[in-house]
Amino acid sequence: MKLLEGKTALITGAARGIGKSIALKFAQEGANIAFTDLEVNPETEQEIAALGVKAKSYASNAADFAQTEQVVAQVKEEFGSIDILVNNAGITKDGLMLRMTEQQWDAVIAVNLKSAFNFIHACVPIMMRQRGGSIINMASVVGVHGNAGQANYAASKAGLIALAKSIAQEMGPKGIRANAIAPGFIETAMTASLPDNVREEWKKKIPLRRGGQVEDIANTALYLASDLSSYVSGQVIQVDGGMNT
């Protein structure tokens, strides 16, 4: 039997990149997939559905509380349950603190952190009635260790870690687990655009001497979403090749 057979996963920011990789991995293991992004993405929807599960793309600004409530209600009505929530929506607006604008700060906190509050707030009542659920916040190693030039991003990701730990304590008695994943240097379209010398400097800091793959994050998310981790809650798992041990 597949690890997520019969379950429904709601994944934010999953039209591409890490979010899409998680959606495909979950679908391979039998989960029906509802996913959000700023626009409906029929191509990704079709790619997921080709794996033999129900899949639907929803247009939603994850930072908007009212839109989130509406989308979650739609997902519940159309899929019947929400067993897994992956808060993956995120942006960067990097800059040193002395040059960072209020808009840069507010935008990153809204999309990266407030969006997770919005979706957890909407999904928790559903999971409580089901007497179970798994919530996964996509954090970052910079949320654990900080990073110059990314104060807004690091603060948002640290917030996601603390949010997961707090929800784990609040909702544990209801059978709901909450954890965070903190990726390190992952090979994506964004990192591929970095200059070669920057990429090489990054790899020198990693004991495994290579960047991670989106599949590495998806595999970790699968573990946290499935019953393989039924006694794991309130944890942050760094997937960083040993960079920050």
Sequence and secondary structure as in RCSB ss.txt:
>XXXX:A:sequence
MKLLEGKTALITGAARGIGKSIALKFAQEGANIAFTDLEVNPETEQEIAALGVKAKSYASNAADFAQTEQVVAQV
KEEFGSIDILVNNAGITKDGLMLRMTEQQWDAVIAVNLKSAFNFIHACVPIMMRQRGGSIINMASVVGVHGNAGQ
ANYAASKAGLIALAKSIAQEMGPKGIRANAIAPGFIETAMTASLPDNVREEWKKKIPLRRGGQVEDIANTALYLA
SDLSSYVSGQVIQVDGGMNT
>XXXX:A:secstr
  TTTT EEEEES SSHHHHHHHHHHHHTT EEEEEESS  HHHHHHHHTTTS EEEEE  TT HHHHHHHHHHH
HHHHS   EEEE       B TTT  HHHHHHHIIIIIIHHHHHHHHHHHHHHHHT EEEEEE  THHHH  TTB
HHHHHHHHHHHHHHHHHHHHHGGGTEEEEEEEE SB  HHHHTS HHHHHHHHHTSTTSS B HHHHHHHHHHHH
SGGGTT  S EEEESTTTT 
